[in-house]
């Protein structure tokens, strides 16, 4: 089914405006043949709270567990059906894809007023939610494929699936529940329609790219040409999410203090560089570690060539001692590199990537004896450092947590999207930048320190779905810029069941008149002063000319006035002048 065949009437949406949304039912449609994938009869012992006694049964239970988490967080009157299977995905001994997921269709609303629903393409599950009806009963909304070969010699040989429900996967296991939460989020809308050429799909764009902003050019993706988007997608750390719900959540979720390599000299490469931190060693601090950078040189390898990977005893200890060591990725573990340079007296370690591209490497491992900070940088940044050292220029640097920004967001609190160079199909622009701290569910890799939370204060995934419209209240303002998401959609202002007869006007901010009375519900619980609260808000709305005297009388008639409750000036300022800018819906 294509968007051009879809006929959605706004009248149908308007009729449903007063309905209450229930939790979104998510169901699994298994398409594996008998004996395969979700039907695998291989006997296993129960694990981590998963009582299944076969591999297939444990996979089904893990899916239902993850689906129940998402179902409890989303409001939708329409079911979400997931067509799932296990099937071979390209893989190697050291790298591979755990799963691939996407929407089965993208829908565009023939909407004469794009302020109500942006006239862009939506993944079908979200389109169903916005239309409040199943638009195509014959098509599941999400399709997903999982890799059955994990742990085989030619597919991530040192890993295996973990089917427990307790979030206790080992470092060499991939947690199926966490992976399912990640994949289902993609199917629900976390990602653009195109991850290959980033084209403006059919000259209309999609709902995800509505909220992407290139901070280098100051230009939103929706206003870019296809060529400009392709350039932007390769602009490391420059593309951010600009939806209001995510921006509100960043201070509660991300760590204050962006991991930073600050080059002080030489001037030719001076500046701040984003880094990926290790799971071991001393965390970066605001004070940081400062010193000169020295390239570590270790013993010769089997071919008799000098190495710079710090995988054996450091030879140039006189240069490394008291300085920040520089070493290449490869050959041995990151922990081993850190042990060797620390033993040589280094005060920190910078590991440079050995392949071109952006930061996708997780510096995992454990060793409590490592007490120096360890970070990872791109190959391009590493080459710049080595070139300066080769030119006998002193390189002075600091490893610190920049408290002017959040880890994974810009200084305006907008989280960064992952953009690999060259673009990685299925990964670029549909994940968070891996420098986010704490690790987020929607990073390119499933990290072993994830919880099963999808919302603040641990995670930013649910706020993204809110921005996309999963909690749309049809007030004329897209959820990504709505200052009052979830406004009451009643025609009139209702106060504790009493219809005031006052029109529940919607404003350009996304707020309605009823939103200004929401604090009164808390006042009623805390002190019983509901009437006093309503009276105070009503007077302030009257003073700001948001309502007229007759409407104020109707509101007050619904409650029994009591002692006046003093409100802060912020309410008066929030409603000041709103009357002249109101939009009727």
C-alpha positions as CSV (number, residue, x, y, z in Angstrom):
1,X,0.0,0.0,0.0
2,X,1.4,3.4,-0.9
3,X,0.7,6.8,0.5
4,X,-0.8,8.0,-2.7
5,X,-3.6,5.4,-2.3
6,X,-4.4,6.5,1.2
7,X,-7.4,8.6,1.8
8,X,-7.5,9.9,5.4
9,X,-10.1,12.4,6.3
10,X,-9.4,15.1,8.9
11,X,-13.0,14.7,10.0
12,X,-12.3,11.2,11.2
13,X,-9.5,12.6,13.3
14,X,-11.7,15.4,14.7
15,X,-14.5,12.9,15.6
16,X,-11.9,10.9,17.6
17,X,-10.5,14.0,19.3
18,X,-12.3,13.4,22.6
19,X,-11.4,9.7,22.8
20,X,-9.0,8.4,25.5
21,X,-6.0,6.4,24.2
22,X,-5.1,3.1,25.8
23,X,-1.8,1.4,26.0
24,X,-0.6,0.3,22.5
25,X,-0.9,-3.4,22.1
26,X,2.2,-4.9,20.4
27,X,1.9,-8.4,19.0
28,X,4.4,-10.7,17.4
29,X,3.7,-12.3,14.0
30,X,6.3,-15.1,13.6
31,X,7.2,-16.0,10.1
32,X,9.9,-18.5,10.9
33,X,9.4,-22.0,9.5
34,X,9.0,-25.0,11.9
35,X,12.1,-25.7,13.9
36,X,13.8,-22.3,13.1
37,X,14.2,-19.1,15.0
38,X,11.3,-18.4,17.3
39,X,10.3,-22.1,16.7
40,X,13.7,-23.5,17.5
41,X,13.1,-26.7,19.7
42,X,16.6,-26.9,21.1
43,X,16.4,-27.6,24.8
44,X,17.9,-25.1,27.2
45,X,17.8,-24.3,30.9
46,X,15.8,-21.3,32.2
47,X,17.9,-18.2,32.5
48,X,17.7,-14.8,34.2
49,X,13.9,-15.0,35.0
50,X,13.1,-16.4,31.5
51,X,11.3,-19.8,32.2
52,X,11.5,-21.0,28.6
53,X,12.8,-24.5,28.2
54,X,13.7,-24.3,24.5
55,X,15.6,-21.6,22.6
56,X,12.6,-20.7,20.6
57,X,10.4,-20.4,23.7
58,X,13.0,-18.2,25.4
59,X,13.1,-15.9,22.3
60,X,9.4,-15.6,22.3
61,X,9.3,-14.7,26.0
62,X,12.1,-12.1,25.6
63,X,10.1,-10.5,22.7
64,X,6.9,-10.3,24.7
65,X,8.8,-8.9,27.7
66,X,10.3,-6.1,25.5
67,X,7.0,-5.5,23.8
68,X,5.3,-5.1,27.1
69,X,7.7,-2.4,28.1
70,X,7.0,-0.4,25.0
71,X,3.3,-1.1,25.2
72,X,3.2,0.4,28.7
73,X,4.9,3.6,27.5
74,X,2.9,4.3,24.3
75,X,-0.7,5.5,24.0
76,X,-2.5,4.3,20.9
77,X,-6.0,2.9,20.1
78,X,-4.5,0.8,17.3
79,X,-2.5,-2.4,17.5
80,X,1.2,-2.6,16.4
81,X,2.0,-5.9,14.7
82,X,5.6,-7.0,14.3
83,X,6.5,-9.5,11.6
84,X,9.6,-11.2,13.0
85,X,12.0,-13.9,12.1
86,X,15.6,-15.2,12.5
87,X,17.6,-15.3,9.3
88,X,21.2,-15.0,8.3
89,X,22.6,-11.4,8.3
90,X,26.1,-10.6,6.9
91,X,28.7,-11.2,9.6
92,X,32.4,-11.7,10.2
93,X,34.4,-13.2,13.1
94,X,34.9,-9.7,14.7
95,X,31.9,-7.7,13.4
96,X,28.3,-8.1,12.5
97,X,24.7,-6.9,12.7
98,X,22.5,-8.2,15.5
99,X,19.2,-7.3,13.8
100,X,17.6,-5.2,11.2
101,X,14.2,-3.5,11.6
102,X,12.0,-1.1,9.7
103,X,8.5,0.1,9.0
104,X,6.7,-2.0,6.4
105,X,5.2,1.1,4.8
106,X,5.4,4.9,4.9
107,X,2.2,7.0,4.8
108,X,1.5,10.6,3.9
109,X,-1.6,12.4,5.0
110,X,-3.5,14.4,2.3
111,X,-3.8,17.2,4.9
112,X,-5.1,20.7,3.8
113,X,-3.7,22.2,7.1
114,X,-0.2,21.0,7.7
115,X,-0.1,22.7,11.1
116,X,-2.3,20.0,12.5
117,X,-0.3,17.1,11.1
118,X,2.9,17.9,9.2
119,X,2.5,17.0,5.5
120,X,5.4,14.5,5.5
121,X,5.8,10.7,5.4
122,X,5.2,8.6,8.6
123,X,6.1,5.0,9.4
124,X,2.8,3.2,9.2
125,X,2.6,2.4,13.0
126,X,2.7,6.1,13.8
127,X,0.4,6.9,10.9
128,X,-2.2,4.5,12.4
129,X,-1.8,6.2,15.7
130,X,-2.4,9.7,14.3
131,X,-5.4,8.5,12.2
132,X,-6.6,6.5,15.2
133,X,-7.5,3.6,12.9
134,X,-5.6,0.8,11.2
135,X,-5.0,2.1,7.7
136,X,-4.1,-1.2,6.1
137,X,-5.3,-4.3,8.0
138,X,-3.5,-6.7,5.7
139,X,0.0,-5.4,6.4
140,X,2.0,-5.6,9.7
141,X,3.4,-2.3,10.8
142,X,7.0,-3.4,11.6
143,X,9.3,-6.0,10.2
144,X,12.4,-7.3,11.9
145,X,15.1,-9.9,11.4
146,X,17.5,-11.3,14.0
147,X,20.8,-12.9,13.4
148,X,20.7,-16.6,14.4
149,X,24.5,-17.1,13.8
150,X,25.8,-15.0,16.7
151,X,28.6,-16.9,18.3
152,X,29.5,-19.0,15.3
153,X,33.2,-19.0,14.2
154,X,32.5,-16.7,11.3
155,X,30.0,-14.4,13.1
156,X,31.1,-12.5,16.2
157,X,32.7,-15.6,17.5
158,X,33.2,-14.4,21.0
159,X,29.6,-13.4,21.6
160,X,26.2,-15.1,22.2
161,X,22.6,-14.2,22.7
162,X,21.4,-13.7,26.3
163,X,17.7,-14.4,26.7
164,X,17.4,-13.5,30.4
165,X,14.9,-10.9,31.6
166,X,17.1,-9.5,34.4
167,X,19.4,-7.2,32.5
168,X,22.4,-9.3,33.7
169,X,24.0,-10.2,30.3
170,X,27.8,-10.7,30.5
171,X,30.2,-8.5,28.5
172,X,30.5,-11.3,25.9
173,X,26.7,-11.6,25.5
174,X,24.2,-9.6,23.6
175,X,21.0,-8.9,25.6
176,X,18.0,-9.9,23.5
177,X,15.6,-7.7,25.5
178,X,17.8,-4.6,25.1
179,X,18.2,-5.4,21.4
180,X,14.5,-5.8,21.0
181,X,13.8,-2.5,22.7
182,X,16.3,-0.8,20.3
183,X,14.8,-2.5,17.2
184,X,11.2,-1.8,18.1
185,X,12.1,1.9,18.5
186,X,13.3,1.9,14.9
187,X,10.1,0.4,13.7
188,X,8.1,3.0,15.7
189,X,9.9,5.8,13.9
190,X,13.4,6.3,15.3
191,X,15.2,6.9,12.0
192,X,14.7,8.6,8.7
193,X,13.1,7.0,5.7
194,X,16.4,7.1,3.7
195,X,19.7,6.1,5.2
196,X,21.5,5.8,1.9
197,X,21.3,9.0,0.0
198,X,19.3,11.1,2.6
199,X,17.0,12.3,-0.1
200,X,13.9,14.3,0.6
201,X,11.6,11.4,0.1
202,X,9.3,12.2,-2.8
203,X,9.9,15.9,-2.3
204,X,8.0,15.8,1.0
205,X,10.5,14.5,3.6
206,X,9.7,12.3,6.6
207,X,8.7,13.1,10.2
208,X,12.1,12.1,11.7
209,X,14.1,14.5,9.6
210,X,11.6,17.3,10.5
211,X,13.7,17.7,13.7
212,X,17.3,17.4,12.4
213,X,19.4,20.5,12.4
214,X,22.9,21.0,11.1
215,X,24.6,23.3,13.6
216,X,27.5,24.0,11.2
217,X,25.2,25.7,8.7
218,X,22.3,26.5,11.0
219,X,20.0,24.9,8.5
220,X,17.2,22.3,9.3
221,X,17.4,19.2,7.2
222,X,13.8,19.7,5.9
223,X,15.0,22.9,4.2
224,X,18.1,21.4,2.6
225,X,18.6,20.0,-0.9
226,X,19.5,16.3,-1.3
227,X,23.1,17.3,-1.9
228,X,23.2,19.4,1.2
229,X,21.8,16.6,3.3
230,X,24.5,14.2,2.0
231,X,27.2,16.7,3.0
232,X,25.6,17.3,6.4
233,X,25.4,13.5,7.1
234,X,29.2,13.4,6.8
235,X,29.7,16.4,9.1
236,X,30.8,14.7,12.4
237,X,29.0,15.8,15.5
238,X,27.2,18.6,13.6
239,X,23.7,17.2,13.2
240,X,21.5,17.4,16.3
241,X,17.9,16.6,17.3
242,X,15.9,19.8,17.8
243,X,12.6,18.5,19.2
244,X,11.3,20.2,22.3
245,X,10.5,17.1,24.3
246,X,14.1,15.7,23.9
247,X,15.6,19.1,24.6
248,X,13.7,19.3,27.9
249,X,14.9,15.9,28.9
250,X,18.6,16.3,28.1
251,X,19.6,17.9,31.4
252,X,17.9,15.0,33.3
253,X,19.4,12.2,31.2
254,X,22.9,13.1,29.9
255,X,25.9,13.7,32.0
256,X,27.0,17.3,32.4
257,X,30.6,17.4,31.1
258,X,31.3,16.4,27.5
259,X,34.4,14.1,27.1
260,X,36.9,16.3,25.4
261,X,40.5,16.3,24.1
262,X,41.7,19.9,24.1
263,X,44.8,20.5,22.1
264,X,46.5,23.6,23.4
265,X,49.4,23.7,21.0
266,X,50.6,23.8,18.3
267,X,48.1,26.4,17.0
268,X,47.7,24.6,13.7
269,X,45.7,21.8,15.4
270,X,44.6,23.6,18.5
271,X,40.9,23.2,19.6
272,X,38.4,20.8,21.2
273,X,38.0,17.3,19.9
274,X,35.2,14.9,20.9
275,X,36.4,11.6,22.3
276,X,34.9,8.3,23.4
277,X,35.8,7.3,26.9
278,X,36.7,3.8,28.2
279,X,34.7,1.8,30.7
280,X,37.9,1.4,32.8
281,X,40.4,3.8,34.2
282,X,39.9,7.2,35.8
283,X,36.8,9.1,34.5
284,X,37.4,12.5,33.0
285,X,36.9,15.4,35.3
286,X,36.4,19.2,34.9
287,X,40.0,19.7,36.1
288,X,41.3,17.1,33.7
289,X,44.7,15.8,33.0
290,X,47.2,18.1,31.3
291,X,50.5,17.4,29.7
292,X,52.5,16.8,26.5
293,X,51.6,14.1,24.1
294,X,54.1,11.4,23.3
295,X,53.7,8.5,20.7
296,X,54.2,5.2,22.5
297,X,56.6,2.8,20.9
298,X,56.6,-0.9,21.9
299,X,58.6,-3.9,21.1
300,X,58.8,-5.3,17.6
301,X,56.1,-7.6,16.4
302,X,56.4,-11.0,14.8
303,X,57.5,-9.5,11.5
304,X,60.3,-7.6,13.1
305,X,58.7,-4.2,12.5
306,X,58.4,-1.4,15.1
307,X,54.8,-1.0,16.4
308,X,52.9,1.8,17.9
309,X,49.9,-0.1,19.2
310,X,51.2,-0.4,22.9
311,X,50.5,-4.1,22.9
312,X,53.8,-5.0,24.5
313,X,56.4,-3.4,26.7
314,X,56.9,0.3,26.0
315,X,60.5,1.0,24.8
316,X,60.5,4.8,24.9
317,X,59.7,5.2,28.6
318,X,61.8,8.3,28.9
319,X,59.5,10.1,26.5
320,X,56.2,8.6,27.7
321,X,56.7,9.0,31.4
322,X,54.7,12.0,32.8
323,X,53.0,12.5,29.4
324,X,49.8,11.5,27.7
325,X,50.6,8.5,25.5
326,X,49.4,8.1,22.0
327,X,48.8,4.5,20.6
328,X,47.0,2.9,17.7
329,X,44.0,0.7,17.9
330,X,44.5,-3.0,17.0
331,X,46.2,-6.3,17.9
332,X,45.3,-6.4,21.6
333,X,42.7,-5.2,24.0
334,X,42.3,-1.6,25.1
335,X,42.9,-2.7,28.7
336,X,46.3,-4.2,27.7
337,X,47.3,-1.0,26.0
338,X,46.4,1.0,29.1
339,X,48.4,-1.4,31.3
340,X,51.5,-1.0,29.2
341,X,51.5,2.8,28.9
342,X,50.7,3.2,32.6
343,X,53.6,0.9,33.5
344,X,55.8,3.2,31.4
345,X,54.6,6.2,33.5
346,X,52.0,7.8,31.2
347,X,49.4,10.0,32.8
348,X,46.8,9.3,30.2
349,X,46.2,7.3,27.0
350,X,44.8,8.4,23.6
351,X,43.9,5.5,21.3
352,X,43.6,6.4,17.6
353,X,41.3,4.5,15.3
354,X,43.0,2.4,12.7
355,X,40.3,2.7,10.1
356,X,38.7,5.8,8.6
357,X,35.4,7.0,10.0
358,X,33.8,8.4,13.1
359,X,33.8,7.1,16.6
360,X,32.0,3.8,16.7
361,X,34.4,1.9,19.0
362,X,33.5,1.1,22.6
363,X,36.6,0.9,24.8
364,X,35.3,-1.9,27.0
365,X,37.1,-4.0,29.6
366,X,37.8,-4.2,33.3
367,X,40.9,-3.6,35.3
368,X,40.7,-1.7,38.6
369,X,44.5,-1.3,38.6
370,X,44.3,1.1,35.7
371,X,44.2,4.6,37.2
372,X,44.8,6.8,34.1
373,X,42.1,8.2,31.8
374,X,41.7,6.4,28.5
375,X,40.0,7.9,25.4
376,X,39.5,7.0,21.7
377,X,39.7,9.5,18.8
378,X,39.2,9.2,15.0
379,X,41.9,8.2,12.6
380,X,41.9,11.6,11.0
381,X,42.4,13.3,14.4
382,X,45.1,10.8,15.3
383,X,46.9,11.5,12.0
384,X,46.9,15.2,12.8
385,X,48.5,14.5,16.2
386,X,51.1,12.2,14.7
387,X,51.9,14.6,11.9
388,X,52.6,17.4,14.4
389,X,54.8,15.0,16.5
390,X,56.7,13.9,13.3
391,X,57.4,17.5,12.6
392,X,59.0,17.8,16.0
393,X,56.3,20.2,17.2
394,X,55.5,19.9,21.0
395,X,51.9,18.8,21.4
396,X,50.3,19.9,24.7
397,X,46.8,18.6,25.5
398,X,44.2,18.2,28.2
399,X,41.8,15.3,28.7
400,X,38.8,16.7,30.5
401,X,35.0,16.8,30.9
402,X,33.8,20.1,29.4
403,X,31.1,21.2,31.9
404,X,29.8,23.8,29.4
405,X,28.1,21.0,27.5
406,X,26.4,17.6,28.1
407,X,28.1,14.4,27.1
408,X,26.5,13.7,23.7
409,X,24.8,17.1,23.1
410,X,25.8,20.6,21.9
411,X,26.0,23.6,24.2
412,X,22.3,24.3,23.6
413,X,21.3,20.9,24.9
414,X,20.5,19.3,21.6
415,X,21.7,15.7,21.4
416,X,24.0,14.7,18.5
417,X,23.1,12.2,15.8
418,X,25.5,9.5,14.7
419,X,27.0,10.3,11.3
420,X,29.7,7.9,10.1
421,X,32.2,8.9,7.4
422,X,31.6,7.3,4.9
423,X,27.9,6.9,5.6
424,X,27.0,3.6,7.1
425,X,23.7,2.3,5.6
426,X,21.2,1.6,8.4
427,X,23.3,3.3,11.0
428,X,24.1,6.9,10.0
429,X,21.6,9.5,11.2
430,X,19.3,6.9,12.9
431,X,21.2,6.6,16.1
432,X,22.7,8.8,18.8
433,X,26.3,9.8,18.7
434,X,28.3,7.1,20.8
435,X,29.9,9.8,22.9
436,X,26.5,10.2,24.8
437,X,27.0,9.5,28.5
438,X,25.4,7.5,30.0
439,X,25.2,5.1,27.0
440,X,21.8,5.4,25.3
441,X,19.5,2.6,24.0
442,X,19.6,4.1,20.5
443,X,23.4,4.2,20.0
444,X,24.8,2.2,17.1
445,X,26.0,-0.6,19.4
446,X,24.1,-2.3,22.2
447,X,26.2,-1.5,25.2
448,X,26.5,-3.9,28.2
449,X,25.7,-1.2,30.7
450,X,22.2,-0.4,29.3
451,X,19.2,-0.8,31.5
452,X,15.7,-1.6,30.1
453,X,14.6,1.9,30.6
454,X,13.4,3.9,27.5
455,X,12.7,7.2,29.2
456,X,14.1,9.9,31.5
457,X,16.0,10.0,33.7
458,X,17.9,7.2,32.0
459,X,17.1,7.4,28.3
460,X,16.0,9.7,25.5
461,X,14.1,7.3,23.3
462,X,10.6,8.0,24.5
463,X,11.0,11.8,24.2
464,X,12.0,11.3,20.6
465,X,8.7,9.3,20.0
466,X,6.8,12.1,21.8
467,X,8.4,14.6,19.4
468,X,7.4,12.5,16.4
469,X,3.8,12.6,17.5
470,X,3.0,9.4,19.4
471,X,1.3,11.5,22.0
472,X,-0.2,14.0,19.6
473,X,-3.1,16.1,21.0
474,X,-4.1,17.7,17.6
475,X,-3.8,21.2,18.9
476,X,-2.3,22.7,15.8
477,X,1.3,22.4,16.9
478,X,3.6,19.4,16.1
479,X,4.7,17.6,19.2
480,X,8.3,18.4,18.5
481,X,7.7,22.1,19.3
482,X,4.6,21.7,21.5
483,X,5.2,23.4,24.9
484,X,2.1,21.6,26.4
485,X,2.1,18.1,24.9
486,X,-0.9,16.1,26.0
487,X,-3.3,19.0,26.3
488,X,-6.9,18.2,27.0
489,X,-8.7,17.9,23.7
490,X,-12.1,18.9,25.0
491,X,-14.0,21.6,23.2
492,X,-14.6,23.5,26.5
493,X,-12.5,24.0,29.6
494,X,-13.5,21.2,32.1
495,X,-12.7,21.7,35.7
496,X,-13.1,18.5,37.8
497,X,-16.0,17.3,35.7
498,X,-17.7,20.7,35.5
499,X,-18.1,22.1,31.9
500,X,-17.4,25.8,32.2
501,X,-18.8,26.6,28.7
502,X,-15.6,28.5,28.0
503,X,-14.0,27.5,24.7
504,X,-10.7,25.6,25.2
505,X,-8.7,27.8,22.8
506,X,-5.4,26.5,21.4
507,X,-2.4,28.8,21.1
508,X,0.6,28.8,18.8
509,X,2.7,27.5,21.7
510,X,0.7,24.2,21.7
511,X,-1.0,25.1,25.0
512,X,-4.7,25.4,25.6
513,X,-6.6,27.4,28.2
514,X,-7.1,24.2,30.2
515,X,-3.3,23.8,30.6
516,X,-3.2,26.9,32.8
517,X,-5.5,25.2,35.3
518,X,-3.5,22.0,35.5
519,X,-1.5,23.2,38.6
520,X,-4.9,23.5,40.4
521,X,-5.3,19.7,40.4
522,X,-2.1,19.5,42.5
523,X,-3.3,22.3,44.7
524,X,-6.5,20.4,45.4
525,X,-4.5,17.3,46.4
526,X,-1.9,19.2,48.5
527,X,-4.1,21.7,50.4
528,X,-7.7,21.4,49.2
529,X,-7.5,24.9,47.7
530,X,-8.8,24.0,44.3
531,X,-11.3,26.8,44.3
532,X,-8.7,29.4,45.3
533,X,-6.3,28.2,42.7
534,X,-8.9,28.4,39.9
535,X,-9.9,31.8,41.0
536,X,-6.3,33.1,41.0
537,X,-5.6,31.6,37.5
538,X,-8.9,33.0,36.2
539,X,-8.0,36.5,37.4
540,X,-4.6,36.3,35.7
541,X,-6.1,35.1,32.4
542,X,-8.6,37.9,32.6
543,X,-5.8,40.5,33.3
544,X,-3.9,39.3,30.3
545,X,-7.1,39.4,28.1
546,X,-6.9,35.7,27.4
547,X,-10.5,35.4,28.6
548,X,-13.2,38.0,29.0
549,X,-15.2,38.9,32.2
550,X,-18.2,36.6,31.2
551,X,-15.8,33.7,30.7
552,X,-14.2,34.4,34.0
553,X,-17.6,34.3,35.7
554,X,-18.4,30.9,34.1
555,X,-15.1,29.4,35.3
556,X,-15.6,30.7,38.8
557,X,-19.2,29.4,38.9
558,X,-17.8,25.8,38.6
559,X,-15.9,26.1,41.9
560,X,-16.5,27.4,45.3
561,X,-14.2,30.3,45.9
562,X,-12.0,30.3,49.0
563,X,-8.9,32.2,50.2
564,X,-6.9,33.7,47.4
565,X,-3.8,31.6,46.4
566,X,-0.8,33.6,45.3
567,X,0.8,32.6,42.0
568,X,4.2,33.4,40.6
569,X,4.4,36.1,37.8
570,X,5.5,33.4,35.3
571,X,1.8,32.4,34.7
572,X,0.9,36.0,34.0
573,X,3.9,36.4,31.6
574,X,3.1,33.1,29.9
575,X,-0.4,34.3,29.0
576,X,0.5,37.9,28.3
577,X,-0.7,38.9,24.8
578,X,-1.8,35.4,23.9
579,X,-5.4,36.5,23.2
580,X,-4.3,38.3,20.0
581,X,-2.3,35.3,18.8
582,X,-4.8,32.5,19.4
583,X,-5.7,30.1,16.7
584,X,-9.1,28.5,16.7
585,X,-9.4,24.7,16.1
